[in-house]
Protein backbone atom coordinates (compact mmCIF):
# COMPACT_ATOMS: atom_id res chain seq x y z
CA UNK A 1 0.00 0.00 0.00
CA UNK A 2 1.36 3.41 -0.94
CA UNK A 3 2.26 5.97 1.70
CA UNK A 4 -0.43 8.29 0.32
CA UNK A 5 -3.06 5.57 0.72
CA UNK A 6 -1.88 4.85 4.28
CA UNK A 7 -2.24 8.55 5.13
CA UNK A 8 -5.77 8.64 3.68
CA UNK A 9 -6.67 5.46 5.61
CA UNK A 10 -5.17 7.02 8.74
CA UNK A 11 -7.55 9.95 8.40
CA UNK A 12 -10.46 7.56 7.82
CA UNK A 13 -9.46 5.52 10.89
CA UNK A 14 -9.96 8.61 13.05
CA UNK A 15 -13.70 7.84 12.77
CA UNK A 16 -13.07 5.16 15.40
CA UNK A 17 -12.47 7.95 17.92
CA UNK A 18 -14.75 10.53 16.28
CA UNK A 19 -17.90 8.73 15.03
CA UNK A 20 -19.34 12.09 13.94
CA UNK A 21 -16.52 12.47 11.38
CA UNK A 22 -18.15 12.31 7.94
CA UNK A 23 -15.72 10.31 5.85
CA UNK A 24 -16.79 7.55 3.47
CA UNK A 25 -14.86 5.35 1.03
CA UNK A 26 -15.32 7.81 -1.84
CA UNK A 27 -13.95 10.70 0.21
CA UNK A 28 -11.00 8.57 1.34
CA UNK A 29 -10.14 7.80 -2.29
CA UNK A 30 -10.37 11.49 -3.14
CA UNK A 31 -7.98 12.28 -0.27
CA UNK A 32 -5.56 9.63 -1.50
CA UNK A 33 -5.59 11.11 -5.01
CA UNK A 34 -5.06 14.59 -3.55
CA UNK A 35 -2.04 13.38 -1.58
CA UNK A 36 -0.57 11.72 -4.69
CA UNK A 37 -0.85 15.09 -6.45
CA UNK A 38 0.61 17.14 -3.59
CA UNK A 39 3.46 14.63 -3.25
CA UNK A 40 4.32 15.12 -6.91
CA UNK A 41 4.43 18.89 -6.34
CA UNK A 42 6.85 18.72 -3.39
CA UNK A 43 9.47 20.76 -5.26
CA UNK A 44 6.93 23.42 -6.27
CA UNK A 45 5.51 26.35 -4.34
CA UNK A 46 4.04 26.70 -1.81
CA UNK A 47 5.13 23.22 -0.69
CA UNK A 48 8.87 23.74 -1.17
CA UNK A 49 9.04 26.91 0.94
CA UNK A 50 6.79 25.46 3.64
CA UNK A 51 8.97 22.35 3.88
CA UNK A 52 12.18 24.39 4.00
CA UNK A 53 10.82 26.61 6.75
CA UNK A 54 9.47 23.74 8.83
CA UNK A 55 12.69 21.76 8.49
CA UNK A 56 14.76 24.77 9.54
CA UNK A 57 12.74 25.25 12.73
CA UNK A 58 12.43 21.52 13.39
CA UNK A 59 16.21 20.97 13.09
CA UNK A 60 16.82 23.35 15.98
CA UNK A 61 14.11 21.61 17.97
CA UNK A 62 15.43 18.10 17.28
CA UNK A 63 19.02 19.05 18.12
CA UNK A 64 18.05 20.08 21.66
CA UNK A 65 19.08 17.04 23.66
CA UNK A 66 19.00 18.75 27.03
CA UNK A 67 16.18 16.46 28.22
CA UNK A 68 16.93 12.79 28.86
CA UNK A 69 14.91 10.75 26.32
CA UNK A 70 11.76 9.12 27.71
CA UNK A 71 9.10 6.82 26.34
CA UNK A 72 6.76 8.70 24.00
CA UNK A 73 8.99 11.75 23.83
CA UNK A 74 8.04 11.57 20.15
CA UNK A 75 4.44 12.40 21.08
CA UNK A 76 5.33 15.26 23.42
CA UNK A 77 7.84 16.84 21.04
CA UNK A 78 5.74 16.44 17.89
CA UNK A 79 2.62 17.82 19.56
CA UNK A 80 4.50 20.77 21.08
CA UNK A 81 6.25 21.61 17.81
CA UNK A 82 3.02 21.40 15.79
CA UNK A 83 1.18 23.58 18.30
CA UNK A 84 4.01 26.11 18.28
CA UNK A 85 3.89 26.35 14.47
CA UNK A 86 0.12 26.88 14.56
CA UNK A 87 0.23 29.38 17.45
CA UNK A 88 2.92 31.44 15.72
CA UNK A 89 0.85 31.28 12.51
CA UNK A 90 3.94 29.91 10.79
CA UNK A 91 1.56 27.60 8.92
CA UNK A 92 -2.03 26.48 9.23
CA UNK A 93 -3.40 23.03 9.98
CA UNK A 94 -3.90 22.20 6.30
CA UNK A 95 -0.16 21.78 5.77
CA UNK A 96 1.10 19.60 8.64
CA UNK A 97 -0.47 16.97 10.87
CA UNK A 98 0.35 14.66 13.75
CA UNK A 99 0.83 11.09 12.57
CA UNK A 100 0.79 7.97 14.76
CA UNK A 101 2.22 4.71 13.49
CA UNK A 102 5.28 2.52 13.19
CA UNK A 103 8.75 2.75 11.68
CA UNK A 104 10.98 0.17 10.06
CA UNK A 105 14.73 0.53 10.54
CA UNK A 106 16.86 -1.63 8.25
CA UNK A 107 13.69 -3.60 7.50
CA UNK A 108 12.83 -4.29 11.15
CA UNK A 109 9.63 -2.93 12.67
CA UNK A 110 10.57 -0.93 15.76
CA UNK A 111 7.23 -0.80 17.60
CA UNK A 112 4.94 -3.42 15.99
CA UNK A 113 2.12 -0.87 16.21
CA UNK A 114 -1.35 -1.72 14.90
CA UNK A 115 -4.79 -0.13 15.09
CA UNK A 116 -5.45 -2.38 18.09
CA UNK A 117 -2.31 -1.03 19.78
CA UNK A 118 -3.57 2.52 19.31
CA UNK A 119 -7.03 1.64 20.64
CA UNK A 120 -5.55 -0.11 23.69
CA UNK A 121 -3.33 2.88 24.47
CA UNK A 122 -6.25 5.31 24.20
CA UNK A 123 -8.39 3.05 26.40
CA UNK A 124 -5.82 2.44 29.14
CA UNK A 125 -3.41 5.38 28.82
CA UNK A 126 0.38 5.41 28.53
CA UNK A 127 3.30 6.13 30.83
CA UNK A 128 6.69 7.73 30.28
CA UNK A 129 8.29 4.57 31.69
CA UNK A 130 6.52 2.21 29.27
CA UNK A 131 8.22 0.50 26.39
CA UNK A 132 6.90 2.58 23.48
CA UNK A 133 4.17 0.80 21.51
CA UNK A 134 3.91 3.35 18.70
CA UNK A 135 5.79 6.31 17.27
CA UNK A 136 4.63 9.84 16.47
CA UNK A 137 5.92 12.20 13.81
CA UNK A 138 4.67 15.08 11.65
CA UNK A 139 3.58 14.72 8.03
CA UNK A 140 3.40 17.61 5.60
CA UNK A 141 0.72 17.75 2.92
CA UNK A 142 3.42 17.03 0.32
CA UNK A 143 3.92 13.68 2.14
CA UNK A 144 7.25 14.64 3.71
CA UNK A 145 7.83 13.11 7.16
CA UNK A 146 9.38 15.37 9.79
CA UNK A 147 10.59 13.19 12.68
CA UNK A 148 12.01 15.06 15.66
CA UNK A 149 13.07 12.14 17.86
CA UNK A 150 13.86 8.88 16.03
CA UNK A 151 17.52 9.72 15.40
CA UNK A 152 18.04 10.43 19.11
CA UNK A 153 16.29 7.17 19.96
CA UNK A 154 18.53 5.21 17.59
CA UNK A 155 21.63 6.95 19.01
CA UNK A 156 20.60 6.04 22.59
CA UNK A 157 20.21 2.41 21.45
CA UNK A 158 23.65 2.54 19.75
CA UNK A 159 22.05 1.82 16.38
CA UNK A 160 23.18 5.12 14.84
CA UNK A 161 26.32 7.20 15.48
CA UNK A 162 26.01 10.58 17.16
CA UNK A 163 25.22 13.12 14.41
CA UNK A 164 28.07 15.44 13.49
CA UNK A 165 25.84 18.42 12.67
CA UNK A 166 22.77 19.79 14.51
CA UNK A 167 20.43 19.31 11.53
CA UNK A 168 21.30 15.59 11.37
CA UNK A 169 19.29 14.99 14.56
CA UNK A 170 16.19 15.60 12.44
CA UNK A 171 14.98 12.77 10.20
CA UNK A 172 13.33 14.09 7.03
CA UNK A 173 11.88 11.30 4.91
CA UNK A 174 9.94 11.04 1.66
CA UNK A 175 8.00 8.07 0.25
CA UNK A 176 10.29 7.71 -2.76
CA UNK A 177 13.43 7.71 -0.61
CA UNK A 178 15.32 4.46 -0.23
CA UNK A 179 17.19 4.42 3.06
CA UNK A 180 17.37 2.80 6.46
CA UNK A 181 13.98 4.13 7.61
CA UNK A 182 10.48 3.43 6.35
CA UNK A 183 7.33 4.99 7.84
CA UNK A 184 3.98 3.25 8.36
CA UNK A 185 1.17 5.67 9.33
CA UNK A 186 -1.84 4.26 11.16
CA UNK A 187 -3.72 7.27 12.57
CA UNK A 188 -3.72 10.92 11.47
CA UNK A 189 -4.96 12.89 14.47
CA UNK A 190 -3.83 16.25 15.81
CA UNK A 191 -5.92 15.58 18.94
CA UNK A 192 -4.21 12.31 19.80
CA UNK A 193 -2.49 13.63 22.93
CA UNK A 194 -5.78 14.86 24.38
CA UNK A 195 -7.40 11.48 23.64
CA UNK A 196 -4.69 9.76 25.66
CA UNK A 197 -4.98 12.28 28.50
CA UNK A 198 -8.76 11.82 28.71
CA UNK A 199 -8.26 8.07 29.19
CA UNK A 200 -6.22 8.55 32.39
CA UNK A 201 -8.41 8.50 35.55
Protein Blocks (a to p, Z undefined) as FASTA:
>chain_A
ZZklmmmmmmmmmmmmmmmlccdfklmmmmmmmmmmmmmmmmpcfklmmmmmmmmmmmmm
mmmckbccdehklmmmmmmmmmmmmmnomacfklbccddddddeehiafklpafklmmmm
mmnopafkbccfbdcddddfkopacdfklmmmmmmnopaccdfbfklmpccddfklccfb
dcddfbdcfklmmmmmmmpZZ
